[in-house]
Amino acid sequence: MGESSTLSAPSLRVLEFARLGAVRAARAYGLLVGSELRASEPEPVSGVRSRDAVLGIVFELQGEVGGLVALLLPGRARAQLLESLCPGVDPGSDRAASALREAGNIVASQAASAVADELGARIAISVPTLLAEGADALLRRMIARRGGVAAESRLGDTAGRAAARLVFAPDACDVPDGPARF
């Protein structure tokens, strides 16, 4: 993460929280797809972007830290997750949408819990919002409206292939000061 010396203290805290959340999120997501997954080091993002068609499952953070947490699924990751959860389901069906929202809930709640545990705080997540293809652009606008602070980690298998992306975007005014304890 070589640019950390040029980042502000709040930006460094966002990266620290994103790292904690991504580690737990990777474990939870890996259990859902039946693979051991690892989280990449989070990177600050000014806007989430991808060349792939991406579906997003977005949650609002509520409590001592507000903001957003999102699980972004490129096509292959979405297909793998659906096959693990509901083999043979029509990807465009209500059942598939429900399964994706529930999987996102599991992963996002693990990410939010990791941050809450670190802070000794209460943080809850909202009901999920499922963003269809083009989720990157919609999420970019949502992040900008909330202050534009965000970090992204890739959740990938042991061979380094990215399966999904986790975005942590706390409201800029809600990033606590102080050093992390890890």
QUIBEL-V980630 format. One record per run of one state. SS is the DSSP state (a for helix, b for strand, c for the rest). FROM is the first residue (numbers start at 1). LEN is the number of residues. If there is no record, write none. Layout:
BEGIN
ss=SS from=FROM len=LEN
ss=SS from=FROM len=LEN
END
This chain:
BEGIN
ss=c from=1 len=1
ss=a from=2 len=5
ss=c from=7 len=2
ss=a from=9 len=25
ss=c from=34 len=3
ss=b from=37 len=3
ss=c from=40 len=3
ss=b from=43 len=2
ss=c from=45 len=9
ss=b from=54 len=10
ss=c from=64 len=3
ss=b from=67 len=8
ss=a from=75 len=11
ss=c from=86 len=8
ss=a from=94 len=26
ss=c from=120 len=3
ss=b from=123 len=3
ss=c from=126 len=3
ss=b from=129 len=3
ss=c from=132 len=3
ss=a from=135 len=11
ss=c from=146 len=5
ss=b from=151 len=7
ss=c from=158 len=4
ss=b from=162 len=9
ss=c from=171 len=1
ss=a from=172 len=3
ss=c from=175 len=8
END
